[in-house]
Amino acid sequence: MSPTEGARVVSGESVILKTNVEPGKFDSIKYLVDNELVGSRRDTQGVKFSTSGYPFGGRLLTAIIYAGTDSTEITSNIQLLPSKAPSKYSYEVVNTFPHDTSSYTQGLEYHDGILFESDGMYGESSLRKVDLKTGRVLQKVDIPAQTFAEGITVIGDKIIMLTWQERIGFVYDKNSLSKVSEFPHNSGTGEGWGLAFDGNHILSTDGSNIIYLLDKNTYQREGIIQVYDSKGPVDSLNELEYIDGKIYANIYQQDRIVIIDPKTGGVEAEINLQDLAPYADRLETGYVLNGIAWDAQGRRLFVTGKKWNKLFEIKVNKPGATVASNL
């Protein structure tokens, strides 16, 4: 069947679905994309369809060949990619704050004037309330030593936390940091990486190019967003933040934040933060950028890294803009 399996197609292009079945060997052929009918033929000419409007990522192609009372299915798939490369955004540092170097930062949130931070590593994991201006830990709850804490997000008076490979999540009271409950976490690979909340769904990553949509009450998977740029899948998605309708994501082991359109999964822009904290100032090269927090009321964007000694407030500059933007 054509296109051949895994063929990369730019969004908006038209594709001809076609089989190599011999004339006279069938009565009709139905062609489907993602299990929806796009056309049928009684000859070998194939069916043309436009990729406009389809989400980026893998799209399933199916041909159902009918011959008398018999039918045969043939499948293939394409990888649908954005037509434009991500825009390159620059940034400027507005403020610099102290950051506790004992924290292997996994998740970062800013709510009600307080930073909430999850700190990873086995035997060292914790959930913290932190004073922004001083970097002082105001309150801390240690996580069991056999558990590796990962991303967090805040929903109302609750803090949701993932664990790395333990396949469980924890729910904490935002005010007291006391654990309220826990839940099984089985999305994707089963690993937990980053979390965010878009107002309707919890957004979760597992180190792949997929963002999972979880029910905010049951924490069960309800959908996915496949993340692609013009070159292909964008893997190693880690810590997340939802800002004005866009998803900001750290790429693990890179000092780069990508900005994703949740409707399509396309990477619209990226911010290169390699010079934010020079490698010479880091305790180890593995202590990479990780942690994005958004002050929605003050419209401030905060970023830091694993065991960094500083947390930065930055403004993002879009190409062609004459004034720096918080977005």
Secondary structure by P-SEA (a helix, b strand, c coil): ccccccccccccbbbbbbbccccccccbbbbbccccccccccccbbbbbbcccccccbbbbbbbbbcccbbbbbbbbbbbbbcccbbbbbbbbcbbbbbcccccccbbbbcccbbbbbbbccccccccccccccccccbbbbccccccccbbbbcccbbbbbbccccbbbbbccccccccbbbbbbcccccccbbbbcccbbbbbccccbbbbcccccccccbbbbbbccccccccccbbbbcccbbbbbcccccbbbbbccccccccccccccccccccccccccccbbbbbbccccbbbbbbccccccccbbbbbcccccccccc
